[in-house]
Amino acid sequence: MLAGLASVAIVAAGAVVFVGGGAVLCGTREPVLVDVAAAVDVAPAVMEAADRFNETDTAVGGRCVLVQVTEQPPATVLRTLIGERAGVLSERPDGWITDSSAWIRLARQRGASALPAQESVVATSPLVFATRSSLARRFSVGGTEMNWRMVFPSTVRGRLTPTEDEPDVVRVPDPSLAGAGIATVAAARDVVGAGPDADKALTAFVRWAQAGSAPDYRSMLAAVDDHTFWRRPVVIVPEQSVWQHNLRPSGDPVVPLHPREGTITLDYPYVVTAADPGVAEASAAFADWLTGQQAQEIVRRAGFRSGDGRLGPLSPGPLIPAQPPRTRTSVTPQDIDEALRAWSRLAPPTNILALVDTSRHMAKPLGVALDAARIGLRLFPDSTRMGLWEFADKAGGIRDHRQHVAPGPVAEPERRALVEETLGTLRAHAKRDSSLYDAVLSGFRAVSGDYRPEMNNTLLVITAGRDDGRGTSLTRLLDTLRREWDPERPVQIIVIAFGSDVDRAALSQITSATNGSLHEAGKPDEIIDVFLAALARRLCHPTCEA
């Protein structure tokens, strides 16, 4: 039977190593097959280790243990273990090696069954800021040290654009796919601390990271080699990926630089996921073997550091230091878990309808408001759905509003350009009263009717903050909002008010009814701060305090 097992098998889910036993048979019974899902970067080393393990004729209950290893993204395994139906594996794995213990903690929090309380760390690799050798020398001459604040857009660091001695882009792995991305979010949050300003900075980071995040380390490092796209690129990746990348000869190799505040080390933990007790015992046997000397030499030869972090890669070459870097001890596992939750709240795309007040009250502030809106709406990525109305009494003939841009993806040809063009042509109607309350109610119902569960659904109102009593009363509006607002399908009302005649009391009641927020802005350059503050409400939505 063992002879009939293929030495290498290929499955649709990814590359697999499946190696038969050695000369001595454990018994005549059918072997115990253990299917292990491993993160893409560590999978090749684990495949080699499985080959060696299978040659040891390890047995449980008198049956040989045979291990097969597949490359699987952590998010796919997570969805499988917690019982989701879309984007899952065809079969539940018997062991899981991920690129951060944060995934395992998240699986437990979401109710994954048959996960033991402990896991064993197979390998480690510290996060590094990677760039070309020539750029590293340039940064050094310019006195630029790599630091975690570089993951934020330059506006958060106090300037519109990076200096010539700074990276022009710092790309981050997608936190929804890679442990390095999760750790980067945690480091960013740790750097800015807590409080409203910190939430705005973290929101800016997420917006910035979304525009440049990448699905895997290989493509990120390939972009560093590409001299035609960015001038001074830096990417945040595990040290091992730099080691792997540099196996190919280059006249300007990539070098790993350590952040001055200390880095975060990725662990690659193995957790037994098998539900069957016999298979779980066999999976645990392989997990134990992976922490032994032979397996640890395999992972170190692949550019990783040992599971306990004390031993560096074997034959690291001149660019990888043998000694481990200083770690940022202030980032705890709890911080990493909270960072993952923050990203999950901030990162989803937005379904937004913008209402612009063109009543007589906006005669003076409209220019400032529209300039501000053009700046603020640029913060929304192409994954956004957006629509645009203007409102004033009878602005749409017999209606209180007029639709200029129907809601839809801003990635569609001309939609974003049409929004910006419309904002540049709107004018205040000197003789028309404000229909603020009617417009808010109509807009709220429009967004509710077009609700997208995978998005943050928002009604954005840009207004002078006055209603002239031509239609719906404030009392009726508030009663309706409280009755129709659904915490299971929340639509958030955000009001940005301009001018000196803002009815703060009324607007505060309107936004509070939907766990939204009220912001006042007087200058266009304040709008970025206002938009970020509004978006940061996602960190607590739909249960934000007023």
Secondary structure, DSSP 4 states (H G I P E B T S, - for coil): --TTS-SS-EETTEEEEE----SS-S-SSPPEEEEEEE-TTTHHHHHHHHHHHHTTT-EETTEEEEEEEEE--HHHHHHHHTT-SSS--SS--SEEE-S-HHHHHHHHHTT-SS--S--EEEEEEEEEEEEEHHHHHHHHHTTPPP-GGGGS-TTTTTSSS--TTS-SEEE-B-TTT-HHHHHHHHHHHHHH-SSHHHHHHHHHHHHHHHHH-BS-HHHHHHHHH-TTT-SSEEEEEEHHHHHHHTTS--SS-EEEE--TT-B-EEEEEEEE--SSHHHHHHHHHHHHHHTSHHHHHHHHHTTPBPTTS-S--SS--TTS-SSPPPB-TT--HHHHHHHHHHHHHHSS-EEEEEEEE-SGGGTTTHHHHHHHHHHHHTTS-TT-EEEEEEEEEEEETTEEEEEEEEEEETTSTTHHHHHHHHHHH----TT----HHHHHHHHHHHHHHT--TTSEEEEEEEE-S---SSSS-HHHHHHHHHHH--TTS-EEEEEEE-SS---HHHHHHHHHTTT-EEEE--SGGGHHHHHHHHHGGGGTTTS---
